[in-house]
Amino acid sequence: MLENETLDAALVSITEALLNPGYAILDDVAVACDGPVISVFLATKVPLKSIEVVHCDPASLTSINLLKILLKAKGVQPQWQPLSSYEESFEKDAVLLIGDPAIAFIQADHTHRIWDLGAAWKELTGLPFVFAVWAIRQGYEDPALLSSLMSAKLKGIAQLPALIEGESRFDPDFRKEYLGKTIQYDMGEREKTAIHCFMEKLAAGLDQKVYPPRFVYHEVPKK
């Protein structure tokens, strides 16, 4: 909806933000990790070098591109096929899982090895990984809108303990660790460096043009 101008701002994947020159990225807000992310991984029954086909959700654009980068760094370039259902995950030799299905999978009885993509990216680059950002449509970087989004972030973080307590999925200790520590919500210089690093690696593997990120601030810098 951001792309078709229905919205002025939206939380989007970092890949979408980098593929659209008309988007600016709100500084200091991200959905990121610095090491293991837990909820984005490749589950394999075979060694990485032996993977021929990866099954995945085609809508998981950033996770797919991240996995392609990580596998390419190891000299592996498999074919990609859609995953019809979560239940199929347990049968496949290599499957990319994200979000709640990924968490459910690691807590279920399975025979796969787990390759955490956040940890693999940190090992490859030494950097955190940014999965999603607030993107602002070009021409709509209104200070009031930016301040409102920043206030929403701060309010959400302040309410995080209550949100974790009120969530019913998964056990309380896992929720506290995952939402309170594993997933990070700030964007500092290391996260920006990570975005640029991902952009460069993405550009090397895509036919589409990738655009350098343009960051906007919730406070107008003083001249």
Backbone as a ProteinNet text record, in pm:
[ID]
protein_1_A
[PRIMARY]
MLENETLDAALVSITEALLNPGYAILDDVAVACDGPVISVFLATKVPLKSIEVVHCDPASLTSINLLKILLKAKGVQPQWQPLSSYEESFEKDAVLLIGDPAIAFIQADHTHRIWDLGAAWKELTGLPFVFAVWAIRQGYEDPALLSSLMSAKLKGIAQLPALIEGESRFDPDFRKEYLGKTIQYDMGEREKTAIHCFMEKLAAGLDQKVYPPRFVYHEVPKK
[TERTIARY]
82.6	0	85.8	206.8	297.4	337.7	363.2	408.7	300.7	173.5	66.1	6.3	76.4	44.4	-82.9	-124.7	-237.8	-196	-68.8	-14.2	104.5	128.3	245.3	364.8	339.6	446.5	400.5	495.6	461.7	585.9	564.9	673.4	692.1	808.7	833.4	963.9	980	1105.7	1218	1339.3	1452.2	1473.2	1441.8	1454.8	1361.6	1235.9	1142	1191.7	1245.6	1296.1	1411.7	1496.3	1613.7	1580.6	1466.1	1426.6	1344.1	1309.9	1223.4	1293.8	1328.9	1399.6	1313	1182	1092.4	1068.6	1142.4	1125.7	1242.7	1211.8	1313	1294.9	1400.5	1397.1	1406.6	1312.7	1313.7	1431	1513.1	1630.1	1588.2	1670.9	1658.4	1545.7	1483.5	1378.7	1404.4	1402.1	1425.1	1368.4	1354.8	1335.5	1461.9	1544.8	1679.7	1723.1	1839.8	1903.5	2053.7	2124.4	2270.4	2324.5	2323.1	2353.6	2229.8	2213	2098.4	1965	1877	1745.2	1636.1	1664.7	1576.8	1464.1	1399.8	1278.6	1300.9	1425.5	1455.8	1573.3	1547	1654.8	1630.6	1738.4	1732.9	1739.1	1638.9	1637.5	1679.5	1782.2	1836.1	1851.9	1833.6	1862.8	1994.9	2052.3	2176.7	2278.2	2407.3	2506.6	2478.8	2519.3	2493.7	2543.6	2662	2721.6	2641.2	2554.2	2476.4	2335.8	2300.5	2165.1	2146.8	2042.5	2010.4	1886.2	1789.9	1664.3	1630.4	1592	1541.7	1393.6	1311.2	1168.3	1143	1056.5	1037	903.7	866.5	752.1	800.3	748.8	797.9	779.3	689.1	664.9	774.6	859.8	964.4	1086.1	1069.3	1170.8	1304.6	1303.5	1429.5	1499.3	1424.4	1484.9	1541.7	1471.5	1521.3	1649.9	1651.1	1771.9	1888.2	1858.9	1963.7	2021.5	1934.1	1981.4	2061.6	2018.5	2094.4	2236.1	2247	2378.4	2465.6	2406.4	2482.6	2525.4	2436.2	2470.8	2574.9	2560.6	2657.3	2797.2	2804.5	2934.5	3000.2	2919.2	2971.2	2977.6	2954.6	2962.4	2842.2	2727.8	2606.3	2501.8	2450.1	2346.9	2236.7	2144.3	2040	1925.8	1835.9	1708.3	1614.1	1508.6	1413.2	1272.9	1201.3	1064.6	974.3	847.5	755.5	719.6	699.5	654.7	502.7	436.9	290.2	225.9	284.5	226.2	334.3	306.3	401	429.2	326.4	342.7	447.7	462.3	562.2	705.3	723.6	858	935	863.5	929.1	979.1	929	966.1	1080.9	1102.5	1197	1341.4	1433.6	1575.9	1627.9	1569.7	1612.9	1493.3	1461.5	1344.5	1377.1	1338.4	1354.2	1225.7	1237.5	1121.1	1141.8	1032.4	1039.3	918	933.1	821	770.4	640.3	580	601.1	587.5	614.8	756.6	852.1	990.4	1003.6	943.1	951.1	881.9	764.9	693.8	778	849.3	930.2	1042.6	1115.2	1229.2	1183.1	1056.7	1005.1	935	924	860.2	965.9	918.9	1008.3	1049.6	1176.5	1224.2	1364.3	1409.2	1540.9	1635.1	1602.1	1681.9	1792.6	1897.3	1993.6	1937.7	1963.6	1913.1	2029	2016.6	2117.3	2052.6	2076.9	2016.7	2077.5	1991.9	2043.8	2101.4	2048.6	2106.7	2248	2267.3	2400.1	2495.3	2444.6	2528.8	2572.4	2481.6	2516.4	2620.8	2604.1	2701.3	2838.3	2839.6	2966	3031.3	2950.5	3003.2	3053.6	2979.8	3007.3	3051.5	3022.9	3048.8	2946.1	2834.3	2734.5	2599.3	2514	2374.3	2303.2	2178.4	2099.2	1966.6	1927.9	1801.6	1701.1	1591.3	1489.2	1382.6	1348.1	1238.9	1264.3	1205	1222.3	1090.5	1080.7	971.9	1013.6	937.7	964.5	864.5	914.5	832.6	831.9	714.4	705.5	768.2	845.1	914.4	816.3	853.2	767.9	676.3	676.9	588	667.4	793.1	877.3	843.6	716.5	669	721.2	778.9	831.8	729.1	603.2	499.5	478.1	480.1	465.1	583.2	704	823	824.4	786.6	781.2	675	563.4	456.5	502.2	574.2	625.3	728.4	812.8	913.2	847	744	671.3	605.9	554.9	492.8	595.4	717.3	824	853.8	872.6	906.6	794.7	671	556.9	552.8	578.5	578.1	684.9	804	912.2	878	817.4	777.5	672.7	589.3	482.4	523.6	648.5	692.2	673.9	709.9	688	541.5	449.5	307.4	263.4	317.3	283.4	334.2	454.4	510.1	425.5	385.7	304.1	167.8	111.3	-22.4	-26.6	87.9	93.7	72.4	-3.7	-35	46.3	108.5	184	320.1	356	485.3	496.7	597	604.1	661.2	630.7	668.2	817.6	901.3	1046.1	1096.8	1043.1	1083.9	1041	918.3	868.7	955.5	991	1072.2	1208.9	1270.7	1403.5	1396.8	1298	1289.1	1249.6	1139.8	1089.6	1165.6	1221.9	1289	1437.9	1501.7	1647	1690.3	1636.1	1681.5	1645.2	1517.9	1473.1	1507.1	1570.1	1611.4	1538.3	1518.6	1429.3	1496.8	1626.1	1699	1777.5	1806.7	1893.7	2005	2121.2	2238	2329.9	2453.7	2549	2581.2	2588.4	2618.3	2505.7	2382	2268.3	2267.9	2303.7	2311.4	2422.3	2535.3	2643.7	2597.4	2520.3	2468.2	2373.9	2290.9	2200.5	2280	2383.2	2467.8	2537.2	2582.6	2648.3	2550.4	2429	2326.2	2292.1	2283.4	2253.4	2357.7	2484.5	2591.8	2586	2561.6	2554.8	2427.5	2320.1	2194.7	2210.7	2275.4	2295.6	2377.3	2469.8	2554.7	2478.6	2363.8	2291.5	2156.1	2116.8	1985.6	1997.2	1897.5	1890.1	1831.6	1750.1	1688.4	1789.7	1760.9	1846.3	1815.5	1919	1906.6	1953.1	1877.7	1904.6	1963	2063	2120.2	2013.4	2016.7	1916.2	1932.1	1820.1	1819.4	1746.8	1817.4	1761.1	1705.1	1591.3	1532.7	1520.2	1521.5	1529.9	1400.8	1369.1	1244.7	1256	1377	1396.5	1473.4	1431.4	1500.1	1635.9	1746.4	1879.4	1895.3	1963.7	1988.6	2097.6	2080.4	2179.8	2291.4
-121.3	0	125.9	114.6	229.5	258.6	151.5	167.9	227.7	191.4	246.5	374	432.5	563.5	565	446.8	441.5	486.7	459.5	498.9	592.2	675.1	763.6	699.4	604.4	536.1	395.3	303.3	165.2	92	-8.9	-98.1	-199	-198.1	-283.8	-360.4	-464.5	-538.6	-451	-477.2	-397.2	-414.7	-531.4	-551.1	-458.4	-448.9	-358.7	-215.2	-175.2	-38	-11.5	-110.7	-92.1	-101.9	-158	-170.6	-52.4	39.1	151.1	283.9	356.4	483.8	592	570.6	670.5	655.4	566.9	546.3	607.5	671	708.5	617.5	597.9	509.8	593.7	572.3	645.5	599.3	693.7	663.5	619	533.2	494.2	395.4	340.3	240.6	124.1	3.1	-113.6	-237.7	-343.1	-477.5	-552.2	-582.4	-630.3	-735.8	-792.5	-883.9	-862.4	-901.8	-892.5	-1028.5	-1120.3	-1259.7	-1344.5	-1455.4	-1543.6	-1469.7	-1501.4	-1438	-1535.9	-1664.2	-1772.9	-1801.8	-1698.9	-1716.9	-1710.3	-1709.7	-1712.9	-1808.3	-1923.1	-2021.1	-2116.6	-2182.8	-2292.6	-2422.1	-2506.6	-2638.1	-2741.1	-2818.2	-2911	-3051.8	-3148.8	-3288.1	-3332.1	-3245.4	-3277.5	-3166.5	-3191.2	-3084.1	-2970	-2848.6	-2732.1	-2753.7	-2810.5	-2830.7	-2928.2	-3008.1	-3108.6	-3061.9	-2939.9	-2889.7	-2863.6	-2920	-2899	-2812.9	-2826	-2751.3	-2696.9	-2570	-2510.3	-2480.5	-2528.8	-2498	-2379.5	-2288.6	-2165.4	-2101.7	-2003.5	-1917.5	-1808.6	-1803.7	-1705.3	-1560.7	-1536.1	-1399.7	-1350.5	-1440.9	-1405.2	-1349.1	-1233.2	-1181.9	-1155	-1086.8	-1055.1	-1180.9	-1272.2	-1395.1	-1480	-1485.2	-1560.5	-1498.6	-1367	-1300.3	-1315.2	-1306.5	-1325.3	-1465.9	-1565.1	-1703	-1725.2	-1665.6	-1677.5	-1622.3	-1507.7	-1446.7	-1538.5	-1593.4	-1677.9	-1808.8	-1867.4	-1991.9	-1968.1	-1856.6	-1824.4	-1808.7	-1751.5	-1734.7	-1868.7	-1973.9	-2108.7	-2190.2	-2123.7	-2191.9	-2277.2	-2247.6	-2326.3	-2239	-2282.7	-2208.5	-2305.3	-2334.9	-2434.2	-2378.4	-2466.8	-2426.7	-2389.9	-2314.6	-2268.2	-2310.5	-2368.5	-2412.8	-2368.6	-2335.5	-2292.3	-2406.5	-2371.1	-2466.4	-2459	-2570.5	-2569.9	-2551.6	-2612.3	-2603.1	-2622.9	-2574	-2589.4	-2736.6	-2820.4	-2962.3	-3027.3	-2974.8	-3028.6	-3005.4	-2908.8	-2871.8	-2990.8	-3078.2	-3189.6	-3295.3	-3290.1	-3390.8	-3345.4	-3215.2	-3162.2	-3169.8	-3184.9	-3187.4	-3050.1	-2945.3	-2808.7	-2715.8	-2646.5	-2558.9	-2431.1	-2318.5	-2188	-2155.9	-2131.6	-2100.3	-1966.9	-1891.7	-1763.1	-1745.4	-1660.2	-1621.7	-1733.4	-1730.5	-1829	-1973	-2002.5	-2140.6	-2185.8	-2093.9	-2128.4	-2160.8	-2078.6	-2101.3	-2232	-2256.8	-2382	-2502.1	-2486.7	-2596.4	-2634	-2534.1	-2566.4	-2623.1	-2596.9	-2650.3	-2784.1	-2827.2	-2954.7	-3065	-3186.6	-3300.8	-3306.5	-3279.7	-3280.8	-3339.9	-3370.7	-3433.2	-3345	-3218.3	-3126	-3058.7	-3017.3	-2922.2	-2781.8	-2691.4	-2554.6	-2459.9	-2384.2	-2283.4	-2146.7	-2082.5	-1953	-1845.5	-1773.7	-1678.5	-1552.9	-1514.2	-1400.4	-1430.5	-1551.1	-1592.4	-1608.2	-1662.9	-1683.2	-1549.9	-1451.9	-1318.4	-1252.5	-1265.8	-1209	-1273.5	-1403.3	-1473.6	-1426.2	-1401.4	-1360	-1216.5	-1126.6	-982.9	-916.5	-979.6	-916.3	-811.4	-808.4	-702.4	-757.2	-670.2	-707.7	-720.6	-765.7	-769	-700	-615.1	-541.1	-607.1	-656.5	-724	-628.1	-527.6	-438.4	-297.5	-200.9	-58.7	14.5	132.4	222.6	298.8	279.6	349.5	463.1	577.2	696.8	728.5	752.4	785.5	922	929.8	1054.1	1170.6	1280.1	1397.9	1404.1	1298.1	1292.6	1280.1	1328.3	1322.9	1438.3	1446.8	1554.5	1533.3	1636.1	1619.9	1566.4	1606.2	1558.1	1407.8	1360.1	1216.9	1139.4	1190.1	1121.9	1116.7	1227.1	1230.8	1135.9	1126.8	1036.3	890.4	855.4	718.8	689.1	787.6	768.2	754.1	832.7	823	686	633.7	501.2	394.2	408.7	313.7	318.5	438.2	452.8	401.6	426.9	378.1	225.8	168.6	23.3	-42	16.7	-38.5	-28.8	83.2	99.9	-3.5	-42	-138.1	-282.2	-302.8	-435.9	-541.8	-515.2	-618	-661.3	-565.2	-599.2	-676.2	-638.5	-708.8	-852.8	-870.9	-1005.7	-1088.8	-1027.2	-1097	-1134.5	-1047.1	-1070.1	-1162.2	-1189.9	-1278.8	-1423.4	-1499.8	-1637.4	-1741.8	-1702.3	-1800.1	-1826.2	-1952.2	-1995.4	-1965.5	-2023.4	-2012.6	-1877.1	-1833	-1697.6	-1669.3	-1764.9	-1741.2	-1719.9	-1797.8	-1780.6	-1643.8	-1603.8	-1473.7	-1360.8	-1370.2	-1265.5	-1255.8	-1369	-1370.7	-1324.3	-1375.4	-1347.1	-1202.4	-1158.7	-1023.3	-916.5	-955	-856.8	-843.2	-946.4	-941.8	-975.4	-1084.8	-1129.4	-1028.7	-991.2	-891.2	-753.2	-672.3	-537.9	-434.2	-316.7	-218.3	-85.3	-76.5	47.4	36	151.1	155.7	256.6	204.4	289.2	280.4	321.4	321.9	181.1	84.1	-52.7	-109.7	-78.4	-125	-60.8	68	135.2	74.8	45	-21.2	-156.9	-227.5	-357.9	-345.7	-241.7	-220	-195.4	-113.8	-88	-216.1	-296.8	-423	-516.7	-527.2	-610.6	-558.1	-425.9	-364.4	-404.2	-397.8	-431.1	-577.5	-665	-807.5	-839.5	-766.6	-784.2	-740.3	-627.5	-574.8	-670.9	-741.5	-834.9	-958.9	-985.3	-1107.8	-1088.2	-962.9	-935	-871.5	-898.5	-830.3	-689.9	-672.2	-542.7	-443.4	-315.5	-210.8	-195.6	-182.1	-160.4	-18.9	51.2	192.7	213.2	299.2	327	381.1	340.9	389	538.3	603.8	745.7	756.4	801.1	805.4	943.9	945.6	1071.4	1063.9	1180.8	1188.3	1244.4	1199.8	1245.3	1386.8	1440.7	1581.2	1647.3	1765.8	1836.5	1882.1	1838.6	1880.1	2031.6	2086.8	2230.3	2266.3	2378.6	2424.1	2500.5
0	0	0	51	46.6	-97.1	-172.6	-309.8	-399	-374	-457.4	-399	-300.1	-243.3	-159.8	-111.4	-18.9	120.4	155.9	285.7	267	367.4	365.7	434.8	525	597.5	631.4	636	669.1	716.6	799.5	839.1	727	663.6	547.2	566.1	487.2	490.7	436.9	482.3	436.4	286.3	232.6	87.7	12.5	56.2	-10.4	-4.7	108.9	122.2	27	5.4	-80.4	-229	-261.5	-402.1	-450.7	-360.2	-396	-370.5	-477.2	-459.4	-397	-395.2	-339.1	-190.4	-124.9	18.4	95.1	206.6	305	426.3	501.8	618.5	745.1	836.2	962.7	1048.4	1086.8	1169.4	1309.2	1370	1510.7	1538.3	1432.7	1452.4	1357.7	1410.6	1326.4	1394.1	1316.6	1370	1331.8	1430.8	1401.2	1502	1475.7	1570.2	1561.2	1664.8	1664.9	1706.3	1611.2	1639	1614.3	1685.7	1661.9	1669.3	1574.2	1570.1	1612.4	1611.9	1656.7	1558.3	1504.4	1424.7	1274.1	1229.5	1085.8	1067.5	1007	994.5	878.1	840.5	744.7	824	806.5	869.6	765.1	796.1	696.8	753.8	665.9	698.9	637.8	555.7	486	512.4	491.4	505.3	408	443.9	358.9	216.9	202.5	70.4	-15.4	48	-25.1	-59.9	-21.8	-48.3	-197.6	-254	-395.1	-412.8	-320.8	-328.6	-189.9	-184.6	-60.8	-79.6	11.7	10.1	102.9	59.4	136.3	101.9	183	154.6	59.4	-65.3	-162.8	-118.1	-22.4	23.9	118.2	163.9	260.6	188.4	124.5	32.5	100.5	213.9	281	330.6	389.9	440.6	327.8	215.5	100	48.4	33.4	-16.1	81.5	210.1	310.1	301.1	289.8	280.4	152.6	42.1	-82.5	-65.2	0.9	25.1	110.6	216.4	308.5	243.2	163.7	95.2	-13.6	-85.6	-190.9	-132.5	-12.4	53.4	84.2	89.3	112.7	-15.7	-129	-257.5	-290.2	-229	-250	-318	-432.4	-505	-547.3	-454.8	-480.8	-564.3	-601.6	-659.8	-545.6	-580.3	-479.5	-519.2	-424.6	-450.7	-336.2	-368	-262	-167.8	-44	57.3	64.5	39.1	32.3	169	271.2	404.9	510.3	629.5	740.5	768.2	756.8	786.3	696.4	574.3	481.6	529.7	618.2	663.1	719	788	855.3	757.8	633	533.5	444.2	433.1	335.4	386.2	291.6	326.8	366.8	306.8	339	327.3	435.8	436.4	513.3	454.8	518.9	593.7	723.4	805.6	875.7	889	957.8	1048.4	1148.6	1233.3	1323.4	1351.3	1440.8	1394.6	1262.7	1219.5	1253.5	1242.7	1276.2	1424.9	1508.7	1653.4	1690.3	1630	1656.3	1613.3	1502	1448.7	1545.2	1595.9	1683.1	1817.3	1853	1978.3	1958.9	1832.2	1800.2	1788.9	1771.6	1753.1	1606.5	1578.6	1440.3	1435.4	1313.7	1295.9	1215.1	1199.5	1118.4	1200.3	1130.3	1186	1163.8	1256.2	1246	1217.7	1108.7	1072.3	1087.7	1198.6	1230.5	1140.3	1066.8	968.4	1033.3	1148.3	1219	1265.3	1319.1	1364.3	1246.5	1135.3	1017.1	956.5	953.6	903	993.2	1124.6	1219.2	1199.3	1175.7	1152.2	1022.3	919.5	789.5	790.6	857	845.6	975.3	1088.8	1217.4	1254.2	1181	1197.2	1241.9	1296.9	1319.1	1185	1188.3	1065.2	1090.3	995.9	1004.1	910.9	966.9	887.6	836.1	915.6	876.8	928.3	858.9	892.5	868.6	927.4	891.7	765.8	659.1	533.5	516.7	473.1	452.4	303.3	249.9	107.6	81	-28.5	-63	-71.5	-6.4	-4.4	115.9	197.6	314.2	444.8	441.5	561.5	655.4	691.5	778.2	920.3	983.4	1119.5	1218.1	1202	1293.6	1277.1	1152.1	1126.4	1183.6	1160.7	1210	1362.3	1426	1572.5	1626.1	1553.7	1594.8	1589.5	1483.7	1471.5	1580.1	1608.8	1712.6	1849.3	1873.7	2000.6	2014.7	1903.5	1905.3	1941.9	1888.9	1923.6	2073.5	2126.7	2268.2	2358	2316.8	2394.2	2391	2272.2	2259.5	2345.7	2348.3	2430.1	2578.8	2617.8	2757.8	2798.5	2704.3	2732.8	2704.4	2662.6	2621.6	2730.3	2856.4	2959.2	2969.2	2960	2966.8	2842.9	2727.3	2603.7	2607.7	2660.2	2672.9	2768.8	2878.9	2978.2	2921.4	2838.4	2784.8	2664.9	2604.8	2489.2	2533.8	2453.7	2493.8	2418.1	2307.7	2229.6	2294.4	2302.5	2354.7	2505.2	2568.9	2714.7	2756.9	2879.7	2924	2918.2	2957.9	2956.3	2814.2	2720.1	2580.7	2529.4	2558.3	2512.1	2566.5	2693.3	2755.7	2689.8	2663.3	2601.5	2456.1	2382.7	2239.1	2211.8	2271.8	2245	2323	2437.4	2521.7	2498.3	2437	2418.5	2275.9	2221.7	2088.9	1981.3	1976	1879.3	1933.2	1849.1	1888.5	1804.4	1862.1	1801.4	1769.1	1793.6	1765.9	1635.9	1576.8	1460.4	1485.9	1518.3	1536.8	1417	1435.4	1323.8	1275	1366.3	1323	1238.8	1275.4	1196	1057.8	1051.1	921	834.9	898.2	825.6	773.7	855.2	814.7	695.6	695	581.9	454.5	463.2	345.7	299.4	393.4	359.2	289.1	342.4	280.1	141.6	128.1	-1.5	-105.4	-68.2	-162.3	-204	-108.7	-139.8	-218.1	-187.4	-260	-404.8	-425.7	-560.8	-645.9	-583	-657.6	-701.7	-638.5	-670.6	-734.7	-760.1	-818.1	-955.5	-1040.2	-1168.9	-1150.9	-1045	-1018.6	-962.6	-982.1	-926.1	-777.5	-698.1	-554.1	-523.8	-438.3	-412.8	-273.3	-260.3	-128.2	-33.6	92.3	187.2	215	231	268.4	402	504.3	638.7	670	737.3	783.5	935.4	998.6	1144	1201.3	1322	1383.3	1436.7	1443.1	1477.4	1364	1324.4	1217.1	1267.1	1204.8	1251.3	1247.2	1348.1	1351.5	1252	1187.5	1090	1160.2
[MASK]
+++++++++++++++++++++++++++++++++++++++++++++++++++++++++++++++++++++++++++++++++++++++++++++++++++++++++++++++++++++++++++++++++++++++++++++++++++++++++++++++++++++++++++++++++++++++++++++++++++++++++++++++++++++++++++++++

